[in-house]
Amino acid sequence: ESCDEDMYGEKPSVILQSFNAPSLQIFRQYTDAPLIYLSWYNYDLMDEEFVEWVLTFADGLGVNSPGIEPLKTALQSVKLPEGFVIFEYTLGFAVDAYFESIQNGITDGVWTDDSNTARCVQQTLDYIAEHNIKVKGNKMKTRK
C-alpha cells in the first residue's frame, strides 16, 4: 500500500535527530525541520531538569527502551508543549516490542532498524481500527 497523501502530505519529510545537542542547536538556525534529541543518558539521573533542558532546543526526545520508565516518571512534573513528541528507539524484529512501546502511554512513534516489522505492526493497527475490532486478552472480537 502507498502512503495516504491526505494523511502525510503536510508533514515534514525530514526529521533531524542527533545525540549531540550542540549540533541540533546549530541546525535550528538553518531549518524548520523537526529536531529530535536522542538521549543516551544515565537514566538514574533523568529528571525534570533534563526534560526542561531538552525543551530549550528540540521538538522532541528519543529514548531507548530502558529510558521509557524513567522518562515517564520525569514527565509527571513537566508540562510538554503541544507538538513535542517522544520516540522510542531502536526497535528491531520483535513485534511485541512495538506493541509494548504503543502501550507505554507516552510514545508518539518509534525508530526501527527493520521497517518491514514496523510496517506490519502499523498495518495491523490500521486493520484493527478500520474493522472496529476490540482486542481483549488473547481474544479478538469484531464490534457490531
N, CA, C and O atoms as a GROMACS GRO file, in nm:
protein
  576
    1GLU      N    1   0.083  -0.119   0.000
    1GLU     CA    2   0.000   0.000   0.000
    1GLU      C    3   0.087   0.125   0.000
    1GLU      O    4   0.196   0.125   0.058
    2SER      N    5   0.040   0.228  -0.063
    2SER     CA    6   0.115   0.353  -0.065
    2SER      C    7   0.068   0.442   0.050
    2SER      O    8  -0.039   0.421   0.108
    3CYS      N    9   0.150   0.539   0.081
    3CYS     CA   10   0.114   0.634   0.187
    3CYS      C   11  -0.005   0.717   0.144
    3CYS      O   12  -0.016   0.753   0.027
    4ASP      N   13  -0.092   0.746   0.235
    4ASP     CA   14  -0.207   0.830   0.209
    4ASP      C   15  -0.161   0.976   0.208
    4ASP      O   16  -0.123   1.030   0.312
    5GLU      N   17  -0.166   1.039   0.090
    5GLU     CA   18  -0.115   1.175   0.079
    5GLU      C   19  -0.193   1.272   0.167
    5GLU      O   20  -0.137   1.369   0.218
    6ASP      N   21  -0.323   1.246   0.184
    6ASP     CA   22  -0.401   1.334   0.272
    6ASP      C   23  -0.349   1.329   0.415
    6ASP      O   24  -0.354   1.429   0.487
    7MET      N   25  -0.299   1.213   0.456
    7MET     CA   26  -0.251   1.197   0.592
    7MET      C   27  -0.109   1.251   0.609
    7MET      O   28  -0.079   1.314   0.710
    8TYR      N   29  -0.023   1.228   0.510
    8TYR     CA   30   0.119   1.260   0.525
    8TYR      C   31   0.164   1.380   0.442
    8TYR      O   32   0.277   1.425   0.458
    9GLY      N   33   0.080   1.430   0.355
    9GLY     CA   34   0.120   1.535   0.262
    9GLY      C   35   0.170   1.663   0.326
    9GLY      O   36   0.258   1.729   0.270
   10GLU      N   37   0.117   1.700   0.441
   10GLU     CA   38   0.155   1.825   0.506
   10GLU      C   39   0.263   1.807   0.612
   10GLU      O   40   0.309   1.904   0.670
   11LYS      N   41   0.304   1.685   0.636
   11LYS     CA   42   0.404   1.660   0.739
   11LYS      C   43   0.543   1.669   0.680
   11LYS      O   44   0.562   1.645   0.561
   12PRO      N   45   0.641   1.703   0.762
   12PRO     CA   46   0.778   1.716   0.711
   12PRO      C   47   0.830   1.582   0.662
   12PRO      O   48   0.799   1.476   0.718
   13SER      N   49   0.910   1.588   0.557
   13SER     CA   50   0.966   1.464   0.504
   13SER      C   51   1.102   1.434   0.564
   13SER      O   52   1.160   1.329   0.538
   14VAL      N   53   1.154   1.525   0.645
   14VAL     CA   54   1.283   1.507   0.709
   14VAL      C   55   1.269   1.538   0.858
   14VAL      O   56   1.207   1.637   0.897
   15ILE      N   57   1.327   1.451   0.938
   15ILE     CA   58   1.339   1.475   1.082
   15ILE      C   59   1.487   1.466   1.113
   15ILE      O   60   1.551   1.366   1.080
   16LEU      N   61   1.541   1.568   1.176
   16LEU     CA   62   1.682   1.564   1.214
   16LEU      C   63   1.693   1.513   1.357
   16LEU      O   64   1.630   1.566   1.449
   17GLN      N   65   1.772   1.410   1.372
   17GLN     CA   66   1.790   1.352   1.505
   17GLN      C   67   1.939   1.345   1.535
   17GLN      O   68   2.021   1.320   1.447
   18SER      N   69   1.972   1.367   1.661
   18SER     CA   70   2.112   1.364   1.697
   18SER      C   71   2.127   1.336   1.846
   18SER      O   72   2.043   1.374   1.927
   19PHE      N   73   2.238   1.269   1.879
   19PHE     CA   74   2.278   1.252   2.018
   19PHE      C   75   2.354   1.375   2.068
   19PHE      O   76   2.384   1.386   2.187
   20ASN      N   77   2.384   1.466   1.977
   20ASN     CA   78   2.468   1.582   2.008
   20ASN      C   79   2.382   1.708   2.012
   20ASN      O   80   2.341   1.759   1.908
   21ALA      N   81   2.355   1.759   2.132
   21ALA     CA   82   2.270   1.876   2.148
   21ALA      C   83   2.323   1.999   2.075
   21ALA      O   84   2.244   2.068   2.010
   22PRO      N   85   2.453   2.030   2.081
   22PRO     CA   86   2.501   2.149   2.010
   22PRO      C   87   2.474   2.145   1.860
   22PRO      O   88   2.448   2.248   1.799
   23SER      N   89   2.480   2.026   1.799
   23SER     CA   90   2.451   2.020   1.656
   23SER      C   91   2.305   2.055   1.628
   23SER      O   92   2.276   2.121   1.528
   24LEU      N   93   2.213   2.012   1.714
   24LEU     CA   94   2.073   2.049   1.695
   24LEU      C   95   2.052   2.198   1.716
   24LEU      O   96   1.972   2.261   1.645
   25GLN      N   97   2.123   2.255   1.812
   25GLN     CA   98   2.111   2.399   1.836
   25GLN      C   99   2.158   2.478   1.715
   25GLN      O  100   2.101   2.583   1.684
   26ILE      N  101   2.261   2.431   1.647
   26ILE     CA  102   2.309   2.498   1.525
   26ILE      C  103   2.210   2.479   1.411
   26ILE      O  104   2.178   2.574   1.340
   27PHE      N  105   2.160   2.356   1.393
   27PHE     CA  106   2.064   2.330   1.286
   27PHE      C  107   1.939   2.416   1.299
   27PHE      O  108   1.878   2.453   1.198
   28ARG      N  109   1.900   2.448   1.421
   28ARG     CA  110   1.779   2.528   1.445
   28ARG      C  111   1.782   2.658   1.364
   28ARG      O  112   1.678   2.707   1.321
   29GLN      N  113   1.902   2.714   1.345
   29GLN     CA  114   1.917   2.839   1.270
   29GLN      C  115   1.890   2.823   1.121
   29GLN      O  116   1.857   2.920   1.053
   30TYR      N  117   1.904   2.700   1.070
   30TYR     CA  118   1.902   2.678   0.926
   30TYR      C  119   1.784   2.597   0.873
   30TYR      O  120   1.769   2.581   0.752
   31THR      N  121   1.701   2.547   0.961
   31THR     CA  122   1.592   2.461   0.915
   31THR      C  123   1.470   2.473   1.004
   31THR      O  124   1.479   2.510   1.121
   32ASP      N  125   1.356   2.442   0.945
   32ASP     CA  126   1.235   2.432   1.026
   32ASP      C  127   1.193   2.285   1.042
   32ASP      O  128   1.084   2.256   1.091
   33ALA      N  129   1.280   2.194   0.999
   33ALA     CA  130   1.254   2.051   1.018
   33ALA      C  131   1.251   2.020   1.167
   33ALA      O  132   1.322   2.083   1.245
   34PRO      N  133   1.170   1.924   1.207
   34PRO     CA  134   1.167   1.886   1.348
   34PRO      C  135   1.304   1.835   1.394
   34PRO      O  136   1.370   1.759   1.324
   35LEU      N  137   1.344   1.878   1.512
   35LEU     CA  138   1.472   1.837   1.570
   35LEU      C  139   1.444   1.746   1.690
   35LEU      O  140   1.371   1.784   1.782
   36ILE      N  141   1.502   1.627   1.686
   36ILE     CA  142   1.479   1.529   1.792
   36ILE      C  143   1.611   1.499   1.860
   36ILE      O  144   1.707   1.455   1.797
   37TYR      N  145   1.616   1.523   1.989
   37TYR     CA  146   1.736   1.491   2.066
   37TYR      C  147   1.727   1.346   2.110
   37TYR      O  148   1.631   1.304   2.174
   38LEU      N  149   1.830   1.270   2.074
   38LEU     CA  150   1.836   1.130   2.113
   38LEU      C  151   1.916   1.120   2.242
   38LEU      O  152   2.035   1.152   2.246
   39SER      N  153   1.851   1.076   2.343
   39SER     CA  154   1.913   1.071   2.476
   39SER      C  155   1.991   0.943   2.494
   39SER      O  156   1.936   0.832   2.486
   40TRP      N  157   2.116   0.960   2.520
   40TRP     CA  158   2.200   0.850   2.568
   40TRP      C  159   2.238   0.896   2.707
   40TRP      O  160   2.339   0.964   2.724
   41TYR      N  161   2.162   0.860   2.801
   41TYR     CA  162   2.163   0.929   2.929
   41TYR      C  163   2.171   0.829   3.042
   41TYR      O  164   2.129   0.714   3.028
   42ASN      N  165   2.226   0.873   3.153
   42ASN     CA  166   2.221   0.793   3.275
   42ASN      C  167   2.078   0.804   3.328
   42ASN      O  168   2.042   0.902   3.393
   43TYR      N  169   1.998   0.703   3.299
   43TYR     CA  170   1.856   0.712   3.330
   43TYR      C  171   1.827   0.721   3.478
   43TYR      O  172   1.717   0.762   3.517
   44ASP      N  173   1.923   0.684   3.562
   44ASP     CA  174   1.903   0.703   3.706
   44ASP      C  175   1.896   0.850   3.742
   44ASP      O  176   1.842   0.887   3.846
   45LEU      N  177   1.951   0.936   3.655
   45LEU     CA  178   1.953   1.080   3.681
   45LEU      C  179   1.850   1.157   3.598
   45LEU      O  180   1.842   1.279   3.609
   46MET      N  181   1.771   1.087   3.516
   46MET     CA  182   1.672   1.157   3.434
   46MET      C  183   1.569   1.221   3.526
   46MET      O  184   1.509   1.155   3.610
   47ASP      N  185   1.551   1.350   3.508
   47ASP     CA  186   1.460   1.423   3.595
   47ASP      C  187   1.396   1.539   3.519
   47ASP      O  188   1.418   1.556   3.399
   48GLU      N  189   1.320   1.617   3.591
   48GLU     CA  190   1.250   1.731   3.534
   48GLU      C  191   1.348   1.830   3.470
   48GLU      O  192   1.320   1.884   3.364
   49GLU      N  193   1.462   1.852   3.534
   49GLU     CA  194   1.561   1.947   3.481
   49GLU      C  195   1.613   1.902   3.344
   49GLU      O  196   1.632   1.985   3.255
   50PHE      N  197   1.637   1.773   3.327
   50PHE     CA  198   1.683   1.721   3.199
   50PHE      C  199   1.579   1.746   3.090
   50PHE      O  200   1.612   1.794   2.982
   51VAL      N  201   1.454   1.712   3.119
   51VAL     CA  202   1.347   1.730   3.020
   51VAL      C  203   1.332   1.878   2.985
   51VAL      O  204   1.316   1.912   2.868
   52GLU      N  205   1.337   1.965   3.083
   52GLU     CA  206   1.325   2.109   3.056
   52GLU      C  207   1.442   2.160   2.972
   52GLU      O  208   1.424   2.249   2.889
   53TRP      N  209   1.561   2.104   2.992
   53TRP     CA  210   1.676   2.140   2.910
   53TRP      C  211   1.653   2.100   2.765
   53TRP      O  212   1.681   2.179   2.674
   54VAL      N  213   1.602   1.981   2.740
   54VAL     CA  214   1.573   1.935   2.604
   54VAL      C  215   1.471   2.027   2.538
   54VAL      O  216   1.481   2.056   2.418
   55LEU      N  217   1.374   2.072   2.614
   55LEU     CA  218   1.271   2.161   2.559
   55LEU      C  219   1.328   2.293   2.506
   55LEU      O  220   1.264   2.359   2.425
   56THR      N  221   1.447   2.331   2.552
   56THR     CA  222   1.504   2.460   2.508
   56THR      C  223   1.558   2.456   2.365
   56THR      O  224   1.582   2.562   2.307
   57PHE      N  225   1.577   2.337   2.307
   57PHE     CA  226   1.636   2.333   2.173
   57PHE      C  227   1.577   2.227   2.080
   57PHE      O  228   1.611   2.224   1.962
   58ALA      N  229   1.490   2.140   2.130
   58ALA     CA  230   1.442   2.030   2.046
   58ALA      C  231   1.289   2.028   2.040
   58ALA      O  232   1.220   2.082   2.126
   59ASP      N  233   1.240   1.964   1.933
   59ASP     CA  234   1.095   1.947   1.913
   59ASP      C  235   1.048   1.812   1.963
   59ASP      O  236   0.929   1.781   1.961
   60GLY      N  237   1.144   1.732   2.008
   60GLY     CA  238   1.109   1.600   2.057
   60GLY      C  239   1.228   1.534   2.121
   60GLY      O  240   1.341   1.584   2.116
   61LEU      N  241   1.201   1.421   2.182
   61LEU     CA  242   1.303   1.347   2.255
   61LEU      C  243   1.293   1.201   2.217
   61LEU      O  244   1.184   1.144   2.214
   62GLY      N  245   1.406   1.141   2.187
   62GLY     CA  246   1.413   0.998   2.162
   62GLY      C  247   1.488   0.930   2.274
   62GLY      O  248   1.597   0.974   2.311
   63VAL      N  249   1.431   0.824   2.326
   63VAL     CA  250   1.499   0.746   2.428
   63VAL      C  251   1.493   0.599   2.389
   63VAL      O  252   1.399   0.555   2.322
   64ASN      N  253   1.594   0.523   2.430
   64ASN     CA  254   1.587   0.380   2.403
   64ASN      C  255   1.493   0.316   2.505
   64ASN      O  256   1.450   0.381   2.601
   65SER      N  257   1.462   0.191   2.484
   65SER     CA  258   1.361   0.124   2.566
   65SER      C  259   1.386   0.134   2.716
   65SER      O  260   1.291   0.158   2.791
   66PRO      N  261   1.511   0.118   2.765
   66PRO     CA  262   1.532   0.132   2.910
   66PRO      C  263   1.502   0.272   2.963
   66PRO      O  264   1.482   0.288   3.083
   67GLY      N  265   1.498   0.372   2.877
   67GLY     CA  266   1.472   0.508   2.922
   67GLY      C  267   1.325   0.544   2.934
   67GLY      O  268   1.293   0.650   2.988
   68ILE      N  269   1.236   0.459   2.886
   68ILE     CA  270   1.093   0.493   2.886
   68ILE      C  271   1.038   0.511   3.027
   68ILE      O  272   0.973   0.613   3.054
   69GLU      N  273   1.060   0.418   3.115
   69GLU     CA  274   1.004   0.429   3.252
   69GLU      C  275   1.061   0.548   3.328
   69GLU      O  276   0.984   0.622   3.390
   70PRO      N  277   1.195   0.572   3.326
   70PRO     CA  278   1.245   0.692   3.393
   70PRO      C  279   1.189   0.821   3.332
   70PRO      O  280   1.164   0.918   3.404
   71LEU      N  281   1.169   0.822   3.200
   71LEU     CA  282   1.112   0.940   3.136
   71LEU      C  283   0.967   0.961   3.180
   71LEU      O  284   0.925   1.074   3.204
   72LYS      N  285   0.891   0.853   3.190
   72LYS     CA  286   0.752   0.864   3.237
   72LYS      C  287   0.748   0.929   3.375
   72LYS      O  288   0.664   1.014   3.402
   73THR      N  289   0.840   0.889   3.461
   73THR     CA  290   0.848   0.947   3.596
   73THR      C  291   0.883   1.095   3.589
   73THR      O  292   0.820   1.177   3.657
   74ALA      N  293   0.981   1.130   3.508
   74ALA     CA  294   1.023   1.271   3.496
   74ALA      C  295   0.911   1.356   3.438
   74ALA      O  296   0.897   1.473   3.475
   75LEU      N  297   0.830   1.300   3.348
   75LEU     CA  298   0.724   1.378   3.283
   75LEU      C  299   0.606   1.406   3.375
   75LEU      O  300   0.521   1.488   3.342
   76GLN      N  301   0.601   1.341   3.489
   76GLN     CA  302   0.491   1.367   3.582
   76GLN      C  303   0.494   1.510   3.633
   76GLN      O  304   0.391   1.563   3.675
   77SER      N  305   0.611   1.574   3.632
   77SER     CA  306   0.621   1.710   3.683
   77SER      C  307   0.656   1.812   3.574
   77SER      O  308   0.692   1.926   3.605
   78VAL      N  309   0.646   1.772   3.447
   78VAL     CA  310   0.678   1.863   3.336
   78VAL      C  311   0.558   1.869   3.242
   78VAL      O  312   0.503   1.766   3.203
   79LYS      N  313   0.520   1.990   3.206
   79LYS     CA  314   0.413   2.007   3.107
   79LYS      C  315   0.480   2.026   2.972
   79LYS      O  316   0.548   2.125   2.948
   80LEU      N  317   0.459   1.930   2.883
   80LEU     CA  318   0.519   1.938   2.750
   80LEU      C  319   0.436   2.031   2.662
   80LEU      O  320   0.313   2.031   2.670
   81PRO      N  321   0.502   2.109   2.578
   81PRO     CA  322   0.428   2.194   2.487
   81PRO      C  323   0.358   2.110   2.380
   81PRO      O  324   0.402   2.000   2.348
   82GLU      N  325   0.250   2.163   2.328
   82GLU     CA  326   0.179   2.094   2.221
   82GLU      C  327   0.274   2.071   2.103
   82GLU      O  328   0.348   2.161   2.064
   83GLY      N  329   0.270   1.953   2.049
   83GLY     CA  330   0.355   1.921   1.935
   83GLY      C  331   0.488   1.857   1.971
   83GLY      O  332   0.556   1.803   1.883
   84PHE      N  333   0.526   1.862   2.098
   84PHE     CA  334   0.650   1.797   2.140
   84PHE      C  335   0.627   1.647   2.136
   84PHE      O  336   0.528   1.597   2.189
   85VAL      N  337   0.718   1.573   2.072
   85VAL     CA  338   0.699   1.430   2.051
   85VAL      C  339   0.805   1.349   2.124
   85VAL      O  340   0.916   1.396   2.152
   86ILE      N  341   0.768   1.226   2.154
   86ILE     CA  342   0.861   1.133   2.218
   86ILE      C  343   0.866   1.006   2.134
   86ILE      O  344   0.763   0.946   2.101
   87PHE      N  345   0.989   0.968   2.100
   87PHE     CA  346   1.011   0.848   2.021
   87PHE      C  347   1.091   0.747   2.101
   87PHE      O  348   1.176   0.782   2.184
   88GLU      N  349   1.063   0.622   2.076
   88GLU     CA  350   1.144   0.515   2.133
   88GLU      C  351   1.232   0.460   2.022
   88GLU      O  352   1.185   0.439   1.910
   89TYR      N  353   1.359   0.438   2.052
   89TYR     CA  354   1.449   0.380   1.953
   89TYR      C  355   1.522   0.263   2.015
   89TYR      O  356   1.509   0.246   2.136
   90THR      N  357   1.592   0.188   1.950
   90THR     CA  358   1.580   0.144   1.813
   90THR      C  359   1.519   0.006   1.819
   90THR      O  360   1.583  -0.090   1.863
   91LEU      N  361   1.396  -0.005   1.774
   91LEU     CA  362   1.327  -0.133   1.778
   91LEU      C  363   1.368  -0.215   1.657
   91LEU      O  364   1.394  -0.160   1.550
   92GLY      N  365   1.373  -0.344   1.674
   92GLY     CA  366   1.420  -0.431   1.567
   92GLY      C  367   1.312  -0.523   1.516
   92GLY      O  368   1.211  -0.477   1.464
   93PHE      N  369   1.333  -0.653   1.530
   93PHE     CA  370   1.245  -0.753   1.470
   93PHE      C  371   1.135  -0.803   1.562
   93PHE      O  372   1.039  -0.864   1.515
   94ALA      N  373   1.144  -0.779   1.691
   94ALA     CA  374   1.048  -0.833   1.786
   94ALA      C  375   0.919  -0.752   1.784
   94ALA      O  376   0.914  -0.638   1.831
   95VAL      N  377   0.814  -0.812   1.730
   95VAL     CA  378   0.686  -0.742   1.716
   95VAL      C  379   0.633  -0.697   1.851
   95VAL      O  380   0.574  -0.589   1.860
   96ASP      N  381   0.651  -0.777   1.955
   96ASP     CA  382   0.598  -0.741   2.087
   96ASP      C  383   0.657  -0.609   2.138
   96ASP      O  384   0.591  -0.537   2.212
   97ALA      N  385   0.780  -0.577   2.099
   97ALA     CA  386   0.841  -0.451   2.143
   97ALA      C  387   0.764  -0.330   2.089
   97ALA      O  388   0.753  -0.229   2.158
   98TYR      N  389   0.710  -0.341   1.969
   98TYR     CA  390   0.633  -0.231   1.911
   98TYR      C  391   0.503  -0.210   1.989
   98TYR      O  392   0.465  -0.097   2.020
   99PHE      N  393   0.436  -0.320   2.019
   99PHE     CA  394   0.311  -0.308   2.093
   99PHE      C  395   0.336  -0.259   2.236
   99PHE      O  396   0.256  -0.183   2.290
  100GLU      N  397   0.444  -0.302   2.298
  100GLU     CA  398   0.480  -0.252   2.430
  100GLU      C  399   0.507  -0.102   2.423
  100GLU      O  400   0.469  -0.028   2.514
  101SER      N  401   0.573  -0.058   2.318
  101SER     CA  402   0.600   0.084   2.301
  101SER      C  403   0.471   0.164   2.288
  101SER      O  404   0.457   0.272   2.346
  102ILE      N  405   0.377   0.111   2.214
  102ILE     CA  406   0.248   0.178   2.197
  102ILE      C  407   0.174   0.185   2.329
  102ILE      O  408   0.109   0.285   2.359
  103GLN      N  409   0.183   0.079   2.409
  103GLN     CA  410   0.110   0.072   2.536
  103GLN      C  411   0.174   0.153   2.647
  103GLN      O  412   0.112   0.173   2.752
  104ASN      N  413   0.297   0.200   2.629
  104ASN     CA  414   0.364   0.269   2.740
  104ASN      C  415   0.301   0.402   2.775
  104ASN      O  416   0.328   0.458   2.881
  105GLY      N  417   0.217   0.454   2.688
  105GLY     CA  418   0.140   0.573   2.720
  105GLY      C  419   0.206   0.706   2.691
  105GLY      O  420   0.141   0.809   2.706
  106ILE      N  421   0.332   0.708   2.651
  106ILE     CA  422   0.395   0.836   2.623
  106ILE      C  423   0.461   0.843   2.486
  106ILE      O  424   0.498   0.952   2.441
  107THR      N  425   0.476   0.730   2.418
  107THR     CA  426   0.548   0.728   2.292
  107THR      C  427   0.460   0.772   2.177
  107THR      O  428   0.349   0.722   2.159
  108ASP      N  429   0.512   0.866   2.098
  108ASP     CA  430   0.441   0.913   1.979
  108ASP      C  431   0.483   0.837   1.855
  108ASP      O  432   0.412   0.838   1.754
  109GLY      N  433   0.597   0.770   1.861
  109GLY     CA  434   0.646   0.697   1.746
  109GLY      C  435   0.769   0.617   1.782
  109GLY      O  436   0.819   0.625   1.895
  110VAL      N  437   0.818   0.540   1.686
  110VAL     CA  438   0.936   0.458   1.708
  110VAL      C  439   1.032   0.474   1.591
  110VAL      O  440   0.993   0.507   1.479
  111TRP      N  441   1.158   0.450   1.620
  111TRP     CA  442   1.259   0.433   1.516
  111TRP      C  443   1.296   0.287   1.517
  111TRP      O  444   1.302   0.223   1.622
  112THR      N  445   1.321   0.237   1.399
  112THR     CA  446   1.347   0.095   1.388
  112THR      C  447   1.462   0.068   1.292
  112THR      O  448   1.490   0.148   1.203
  113ASP      N  449   1.527  -0.046   1.312
  113ASP     CA  450   1.624  -0.095   1.215
  113ASP      C  451   1.558  -0.187   1.115
  113ASP      O  452   1.622  -0.231   1.019
  114ASP      N  453   1.430  -0.217   1.136
  114ASP     CA  454   1.359  -0.309   1.049
  114ASP      C  455   1.224  -0.250   1.010
  114ASP      O  456   1.124  -0.269   1.079
  115SER      N  457   1.222  -0.179   0.900
  115SER     CA  458   1.099  -0.111   0.859
  115SER      C  459   0.988  -0.208   0.822
  115SER      O  460   0.871  -0.173   0.831
  116ASN      N  461   1.021  -0.330   0.782
  116ASN     CA  462   0.916  -0.427   0.749
  116ASN      C  463   0.836  -0.465   0.872
  116ASN      O  464   0.714  -0.477   0.864
  117THR      N  465   0.902  -0.484   0.986
  117THR     CA  466   0.829  -0.515   1.109
  117THR      C  467   0.743  -0.396   1.150
  117THR      O  468   0.627  -0.414   1.187
  118ALA      N  469   0.799  -0.276   1.144
  118ALA     CA  470   0.722  -0.157   1.180
  118ALA      C  471   0.601  -0.141   1.088
  118ALA      O  472   0.492  -0.108   1.134
  119ARG      N  473   0.619  -0.165   0.960
  119ARG     CA  474   0.509  -0.154   0.863
  119ARG      C  475   0.401  -0.257   0.895
  119ARG      O  476   0.282  -0.226   0.889
  120CYS      N  477   0.441  -0.378   0.927
  120CYS     CA  478   0.346  -0.485   0.961
  120CYS      C  479   0.265  -0.447   1.085
  120CYS      O  480   0.144  -0.468   1.089
  121VAL      N  481   0.332  -0.393   1.186
  121VAL     CA  482   0.261  -0.351   1.307
  121VAL      C  483   0.162  -0.239   1.274
  121VAL      O  484   0.049  -0.242   1.321
  122GLN      N  485   0.204  -0.141   1.194
  122GLN     CA  486   0.115  -0.031   1.157
  122GLN      C  487  -0.005  -0.082   1.078
  122GLN      O  488  -0.118  -0.039   1.102
  123GLN      N  489   0.018  -0.172   0.984
  123GLN     CA  490  -0.093  -0.226   0.906
  123GLN      C  491  -0.189  -0.305   0.994
  123GLN      O  492  -0.310  -0.302   0.972
  124THR      N  493  -0.136  -0.375   1.093
  124THR     CA  494  -0.220  -0.448   1.187
  124THR      C  495  -0.308  -0.351   1.266
  124THR      O  496  -0.428  -0.373   1.281
  125LEU      N  497  -0.247  -0.246   1.316
  125LEU     CA  498  -0.324  -0.146   1.392
  125LEU      C  499  -0.428  -0.079   1.304
  125LEU      O  500  -0.541  -0.056   1.349
  126ASP      N  501  -0.392  -0.047   1.181
  126ASP     CA  502  -0.488   0.015   1.088
  126ASP      C  503  -0.605  -0.080   1.062
  126ASP      O  504  -0.721  -0.037   1.059
  127TYR      N  505  -0.576  -0.208   1.044
  127TYR     CA  506  -0.681  -0.307   1.018
  127TYR      C  507  -0.775  -0.318   1.138
  127TYR      O  508  -0.897  -0.322   1.122
  128ILE      N  509  -0.718  -0.323   1.257
  128ILE     CA  510  -0.799  -0.331   1.378
  128ILE      C  511  -0.891  -0.210   1.389
  128ILE      O  512  -1.009  -0.223   1.420
  129ALA      N  513  -0.836  -0.092   1.364
  129ALA     CA  514  -0.918   0.031   1.372
  129ALA      C  515  -1.024   0.034   1.263
  129ALA      O  516  -1.140   0.067   1.289
  130GLU      N  517  -0.986  -0.001   1.141
  130GLU     CA  518  -1.079   0.004   1.027
  130GLU      C  519  -1.196  -0.092   1.044
  130GLU      O  520  -1.308  -0.061   1.004
  131HIS      N  521  -1.170  -0.206   1.103
  131HIS     CA  522  -1.274  -0.307   1.119
  131HIS      C  523  -1.336  -0.307   1.259
  131HIS      O  524  -1.412  -0.397   1.295
  132ASN      N  525  -1.303  -0.205   1.336
  132ASN     CA  526  -1.362  -0.187   1.468
  132ASN      C  527  -1.349  -0.313   1.554
  132ASN      O  528  -1.445  -0.359   1.615
  133ILE      N  529  -1.229  -0.367   1.557
  133ILE     CA  530  -1.204  -0.490   1.631
  133ILE      C  531  -1.160  -0.454   1.772
  133ILE      O  532  -1.069  -0.374   1.793
  134LYS      N  533  -1.226  -0.515   1.868
  134LYS     CA  534  -1.191  -0.495   2.008
  134LYS      C  535  -1.097  -0.607   2.049
  134LYS      O  536  -1.128  -0.725   2.033
  135VAL      N  537  -0.982  -0.569   2.102
  135VAL     CA  538  -0.883  -0.668   2.144
  135VAL      C  539  -0.883  -0.671   2.296
  135VAL      O  540  -0.859  -0.569   2.362
  136LYS      N  541  -0.909  -0.788   2.351
  136LYS     CA  542  -0.910  -0.802   2.496
  136LYS      C  543  -0.846  -0.936   2.531
  136LYS      O  544  -0.891  -1.041   2.487
  137GLY      N  545  -0.739  -0.928   2.610
  137GLY     CA  546  -0.669  -1.051   2.644
  137GLY      C  547  -0.612  -1.115   2.519
  137GLY      O  548  -0.551  -1.047   2.436
  138ASN      N  549  -0.633  -1.244   2.504
  138ASN     CA  550  -0.586  -1.316   2.387
  138ASN      C  551  -0.694  -1.338   2.284
  138ASN      O  552  -0.674  -1.412   2.188
  139LYS      N  553  -0.810  -1.275   2.303
  139LYS     CA  554  -0.924  -1.296   2.213
  139LYS      C  555  -0.954  -1.169   2.136
  139LYS      O  556  -0.947  -1.059   2.191
  140MET      N  557  -0.988  -1.184   2.010
  140MET     CA  558  -1.026  -1.068   1.929
  140MET      C  559  -1.173  -1.084   1.889
  140MET      O  560  -1.216  -1.192   1.848
  141LYS      N  561  -1.248  -0.977   1.902
  141LYS     CA  562  -1.389  -0.978   1.865
  141LYS      C  563  -1.417  -0.858   1.778
  141LYS      O  564  -1.364  -0.749   1.800
  142THR      N  565  -1.503  -0.878   1.678
  142THR     CA  566  -1.546  -0.767   1.594
  142THR      C  567  -1.665  -0.702   1.660
  142THR      O  568  -1.761  -0.770   1.697
  143ARG      N  569  -1.660  -0.571   1.676
  143ARG     CA  570  -1.774  -0.499   1.734
  143ARG      C  571  -1.882  -0.485   1.630
  143ARG      O  572  -1.855  -0.465   1.511
  144LYS      N  573  -2.004  -0.497   1.674
  144LYS     CA  574  -2.118  -0.484   1.582
  144LYS      C  575  -2.189  -0.355   1.603
  144LYS      O  576  -2.287  -0.327   1.535
   0.00000   0.00000   0.00000
